Structure formats: structure tokens, C-alpha cells
């Protein structure tokens, strides 16, 4: 009887190992999509898939999905480390997210022992939130990129426009998180260009935005909420409905910080930059920025707000110029 049990256990283990091996072999470290592909294909270069969603299930953890040609590759929910590259040259991959919660949703659960890095890289993709279900000139998609859980997300050389809410939204993450945005245009969205906020104490979110444009959004170019630390360098924050940059924490005891350096902040509907107006300390720090053409004032400081300046900013041509109520910070020696 003991020998029979041993044999059954050995057979069970062998079947399990074969099944796991078959699953691993069915996934590739690099897969491909094409406008003339088919999701029943193995997503190889010679037999590509049709959509990002079709390709991700056939891509191994921390692998890469590449686009062979310009095309619309559909919305995607990302639950593992992955690189999605829309390609360059003849054109980018695009995502038309009309009526969808988001173009891409990143939701990689914490504590995933099979994927401890939880890294997502998004390159060369155009996200468009407008669609035929609405009237001409209306927005129908909700968010361009929505991040609910993960460790690090890179958005590089992308275009995100015409969503009813935000270009990039990071909300309610429960761990320390990093967002990196570079060479990206985020424009004409119904709320903010980039917004980061979480009510989970200790879940600090860091955002780094470089060489990008957050323009023409109905709300703010950049909105730093509770537990956010956002640095914006060499960017354009112009033509937004409220402010180019806003730091406002609505949760008591959870600070918001936006650092602004070498930026063009022009023609925003109300404020160039705005700090405070919430329930907790909210800070904007200014270094070598040009702030002009604001409808109300170049700098606005509300309740619990603070604006620190090195005194090297150009704040003129606004309805109210200068930096009244700001805190002067000594220029560093290095």
C-alpha cells in the first residue's frame, strides 16, 4: 500500500511539473502585435497577435510586447511586470479608450512572490479618450493610464489626450511607489494631466516628470495630493483650467509636495501655481520658472499651503504678479 501511495504521489508531481513546463513554454519573453495580426496566434514576429490584451497572456513576467506597425491595439489591464513598446518609425501604436475605465490599468498586487519587482514600462503609445459614442468634440474614455498597485511605472515618449478625467492617475496605492514620465504630451483631458494621491499612511508616492507637456487640461497640469512627492523639471504647464501645478492634501496629517524647476507655466485659467486649500500641509517649491499669463495670480497660497522660492523665478504678466506670502529659501552652494 505504501508503495502504491508513493507511486501516485510521484505521478501527481510529474503531471504538475509537466503542466507548469507547458505553461512556461507557451509564454515568450518577447511578443509582437500587428494591425493585421490575430489573437489566436502565438504572438511571434511572424505570427503576431492583434491586441495588447491578447499578447500579454502569452508574454512571460518582465517580458516585452512590441508593435510591428501603427495600429489600434486596444485597452489593457496589466497585472505583472511588463514592457509595452508601441514602436517608432512609420508610427506609434495607439489605444482608443472610448467608454473604458482607462486606456491602460496597472494593478500588480503587493506581495506577489512570483513578481517582486512589479515594474511596468510604457513607451511610444498614443492614448486617445475620444470616441464615436459621444457628440463631436466630447470625451468618452475615463483615464489614459490608471495606476492602482505596483512599484515602479515608466511612461516614456507617449501622448495622452481627450479623457473625461485624467491623463495619468495614481490613486490609493498601499506601498511606496515611483512614477517616471519623460518626453510625453498630456493634453485636453477633463480633469488633471497627472494626479497622484493616496490616503494610506506611509505609502509615499514619488513622481518624476521631465521634458513633458501638461497643457489644456480642464483642471490642473500636475496635481499632487496626499502622500505625494512630485518633481517636475523642464516642462510646460500651460493653458490648464485651474493651475499649472497644484499641491493640495485633503487628508489630515498626510503632506503633499510639488517641486517645480525650469518650467514654463503660462496662460492657466486661475493660478500659475497653487498650494494648500486642504486639510494638511501642502508645499510647492519654485526654482528657475517662468510664470506668466495666469487669470487670477501667478502664485496662490491657501489654508495649510506653503510656497518656497529661491528667488530666481520670473513671475510677471499675471493678473497679480510676484510671490506674496512665499517663503524665501537661500540659494544652495552646490
Buried (B, 14 or more C-beta within 10 A) or exposed (E): EEEEEEEEEEEEEEEEEEEEEEEEEEBBEBBBBBBEBEBEBBBEEEEBBBBBBBBBEBBBBBBBBBBBBBBEBBBBBBBBBBBBBBBEEEBBBBBBBBBBEBBBBBEBEEEBEEBEBBBBBBBBBBBBBBBEEBEEEBBBBBBBBBBBBBBBBBBBBBBBBBBBBBBBBBBEBBBEBBBBBBBBBBBBBBBBBBBBBBBBEEBBBBBBBBBBBBBBBBBBBBBBBBBBBBBBBEBBBBBBBBBBBBBBBBBEEBBBBBBBBBBBBBBBBBBBBBBBBBBBBBBBBBBBBBBBBBBBBBBBBBEBBBBBBBEEBEBEBBEBBEBEEBEEEEEEEE
